[in-house]
Amino acid sequence: MTSEQSAEQSAGQTREPIPEQAPEQAPHAGTDAGAWPECPTFFVHPALPEDVPELLRLVRALADYEKEPEAAVATPEQFAEALFPADGSPVASAHVAVKDGRIVGMALWFTTFSTWTGQPGIWLEDLFVDPDSRGEGIGTALLYELAATCVDRGWTRLEWSVLDWNAPSIAFYRSHGARPLDDWTTFRVDGDALTRLAGL
């Protein structure tokens, strides 16, 4: 999962995207409904409720890549409630990449807010492309879609976390203009520490 810093960092690790081997810019057909970026071999669109099982499959594949398969414990019901609640607003969103009729990549994200700019932004929780579909621009197209969402809505930031050992991903992100925030350290409180902090 770029893993949750929620801007993510899971138990010291973050779930970050796995890069393509040959990043390339994909065309963008617009961000309004029904105008999704397309290319000859795949297309990207907002996830639908029926996509939840495939989103979970990709999340678990990412957890396995990050050597934490046991940490991916989310259920289909939890994903459905977070992304497509029967009542209220979703707490997260997702885009999927479809090739040959099957989902081969996903970007799962949620909105943040900057007190300095006074504007929302996007935190990219997870980005993942199936190994056999890398090198086709799919990861780039997913990033492009989120960047375009920010620009179209007047949002100022697209952020995510990356495991320090994942040099290929870091190089991939740098190639698209991302820069590391080396002066910042992410903190997390969870488990028993969270309960203690809550005074329970």
C-alpha positions as CSV (number, residue, x, y, z in Angstrom):
1,M,0.0,0.0,0.0
2,T,2.1,3.3,-0.8
3,S,1.2,1.7,3.2
4,E,-0.6,4.2,5.2
5,Q,1.0,7.3,6.3
6,S,-2.4,7.8,6.0
7,A,0.1,9.7,4.3
8,E,1.4,6.4,5.1
9,Q,4.1,4.3,6.7
10,S,3.0,0.9,8.1
11,A,4.7,-0.1,11.3
12,G,7.8,1.6,10.1
13,Q,7.2,0.7,6.5
14,T,5.1,2.4,3.9
15,R,3.2,0.8,1.1
16,E,4.6,2.4,-1.9
17,P,4.1,1.8,-5.6
18,I,6.1,-0.6,-7.6
19,P,7.5,1.3,-10.6
20,E,7.4,0.3,-14.2
21,Q,10.6,-0.7,-15.8
22,A,10.3,1.8,-18.6
23,P,8.2,4.8,-17.4
24,E,6.4,6.7,-20.2
25,Q,3.9,9.5,-20.4
26,A,0.4,8.3,-21.1
27,P,-2.1,10.6,-22.9
28,H,-4.8,12.2,-20.8
29,A,-8.3,12.7,-22.2
30,G,-9.6,14.9,-19.4
31,T,-10.8,14.3,-15.8
32,D,-14.5,14.9,-16.1
33,A,-16.8,11.9,-15.9
34,G,-16.7,9.8,-19.1
35,A,-13.4,11.3,-20.3
36,W,-10.7,9.1,-18.9
37,P,-7.1,8.8,-20.1
38,E,-6.8,6.1,-22.7
39,C,-4.1,4.4,-24.8
40,P,-4.1,1.6,-27.3
41,T,-3.5,-1.1,-24.6
42,F,-5.2,0.0,-21.4
43,F,-7.5,2.6,-19.9
44,V,-7.8,4.2,-16.4
45,H,-11.1,5.0,-14.7
46,P,-12.5,5.5,-11.2
47,A,-13.0,2.3,-9.4
48,L,-16.5,0.8,-9.2
49,P,-18.1,-1.2,-6.3
50,E,-17.6,-4.4,-8.3
51,D,-13.8,-3.7,-8.5
52,V,-13.4,-4.2,-4.7
53,P,-12.1,-7.8,-5.0
54,E,-9.5,-6.8,-7.5
55,L,-8.4,-3.8,-5.4
56,L,-7.9,-6.2,-2.5
57,R,-5.9,-8.6,-4.6
58,L,-3.6,-5.8,-5.7
59,V,-3.2,-4.5,-2.2
60,R,-2.2,-8.0,-1.0
61,A,0.2,-8.4,-3.9
62,L,1.8,-5.1,-2.8
63,A,2.0,-6.2,0.8
64,D,3.7,-9.4,-0.3
65,Y,6.2,-7.3,-2.3
66,E,6.9,-5.2,0.7
67,K,7.5,-8.4,2.8
68,E,4.5,-7.8,5.0
69,P,1.8,-10.1,3.6
70,E,0.4,-10.7,7.1
71,A,-0.2,-6.9,7.5
72,A,-2.9,-6.8,4.7
73,V,-5.9,-7.8,6.8
74,A,-8.5,-5.5,5.3
75,T,-11.8,-7.1,4.2
76,P,-14.0,-6.6,1.2
77,E,-16.7,-5.2,3.5
78,Q,-14.2,-2.6,4.9
79,F,-13.1,-1.5,1.4
80,A,-16.7,-1.3,0.2
81,E,-17.7,0.9,3.2
82,A,-14.6,3.1,2.8
83,L,-14.9,3.6,-0.9
84,F,-18.6,3.2,-1.6
85,P,-20.6,3.8,1.6
86,A,-24.3,3.4,1.7
87,D,-24.6,6.6,3.7
88,G,-22.2,9.6,4.0
89,S,-19.1,10.4,2.0
90,P,-16.3,8.0,1.1
91,V,-13.1,8.2,3.1
92,A,-11.0,7.0,0.2
93,S,-11.1,6.8,-3.5
94,A,-9.4,4.6,-6.1
95,H,-8.6,4.5,-9.8
96,V,-8.0,1.3,-11.7
97,A,-6.2,0.4,-14.9
98,V,-7.9,-2.1,-17.2
99,K,-6.1,-4.1,-19.9
100,D,-7.7,-6.8,-22.0
101,G,-10.8,-6.7,-19.8
102,R,-9.1,-7.2,-16.5
103,I,-7.8,-4.9,-13.8
104,V,-4.0,-4.8,-13.8
105,G,-3.2,-1.7,-11.7
106,M,-4.6,0.6,-9.1
107,A,-4.1,3.8,-7.3
108,L,-5.9,4.2,-3.9
109,W,-5.9,7.7,-2.4
110,F,-7.6,10.1,-0.1
111,T,-7.8,13.9,0.4
112,T,-5.6,15.8,2.7
113,F,-5.6,19.5,3.8
114,S,-2.6,21.9,4.0
115,T,-2.9,24.6,6.7
116,W,-0.2,26.5,4.9
117,T,-1.8,26.7,1.4
118,G,-5.4,26.5,2.6
119,Q,-6.0,23.9,-0.1
120,P,-6.8,20.2,-0.2
121,G,-4.4,17.7,-1.8
122,I,-4.1,14.0,-2.5
123,W,-2.4,11.4,-0.4
124,L,-1.6,8.3,-2.5
125,E,-1.9,5.4,-0.2
126,D,-1.2,2.6,-2.7
127,L,0.0,2.3,-6.3
128,F,0.5,-1.1,-7.8
129,V,0.8,-2.6,-11.2
130,D,0.8,-6.3,-11.9
131,P,4.3,-7.5,-12.7
132,D,3.3,-8.8,-16.1
133,S,1.8,-5.5,-17.1
134,R,4.7,-3.2,-16.2
135,G,6.7,-1.2,-18.7
136,E,3.6,-0.1,-20.6
137,G,3.0,3.3,-18.9
138,I,0.3,2.1,-16.6
139,G,1.9,3.4,-13.4
140,T,2.6,6.7,-15.1
141,A,-1.0,6.9,-16.3
142,L,-2.3,6.4,-12.8
143,L,0.0,9.1,-11.4
144,Y,-1.0,11.3,-14.3
145,E,-4.7,10.9,-13.5
146,L,-4.2,11.9,-9.8
147,A,-2.0,14.9,-10.8
148,A,-4.7,16.0,-13.2
149,T,-7.4,15.7,-10.5
150,C,-5.3,18.0,-8.3
151,V,-4.8,20.6,-11.0
152,D,-8.4,20.5,-12.2
153,R,-9.7,21.0,-8.7
154,G,-7.2,23.6,-7.7
155,W,-5.5,21.3,-5.2
156,T,-1.9,22.0,-4.5
157,R,-0.2,18.7,-3.5
158,L,0.1,15.0,-4.5
159,E,2.1,13.1,-1.9
160,W,3.0,9.6,-0.9
161,S,5.6,7.6,1.1
162,V,8.2,5.2,-0.2
163,L,10.3,2.6,1.6
164,D,13.9,3.7,1.8
165,W,15.1,0.4,0.2
166,N,13.0,0.7,-2.9
167,A,15.5,2.5,-5.1
168,P,13.6,1.6,-8.4
169,S,10.4,3.3,-7.1
170,I,12.4,6.3,-5.9
171,A,14.0,6.7,-9.3
172,F,10.6,6.3,-11.0
173,Y,9.1,9.1,-8.9
174,R,12.0,11.4,-9.3
175,S,11.7,10.9,-13.1
176,H,8.2,12.4,-12.8
177,G,9.3,15.5,-10.8
178,A,8.7,14.2,-7.3
179,R,11.1,15.2,-4.6
180,P,11.7,13.6,-1.2
181,L,11.0,15.6,2.0
182,D,14.2,14.6,3.7
183,D,13.7,17.0,6.6
184,W,10.5,15.3,7.7
185,T,9.9,12.1,9.7
186,T,6.6,10.4,9.8
187,F,5.3,9.3,13.2
188,R,2.6,6.8,13.9
189,V,0.7,5.6,17.0
190,D,-1.2,2.4,16.7
191,G,-2.0,-0.8,18.7
192,D,-1.5,-0.7,22.4
193,A,0.3,2.7,22.2
194,L,-2.9,4.2,20.6
195,T,-5.0,2.8,23.4
196,R,-2.7,4.2,26.1
197,L,-2.6,7.6,24.4
198,A,-6.4,7.6,24.4
199,G,-6.3,7.0,28.1
200,L,-8.3,3.8,27.9
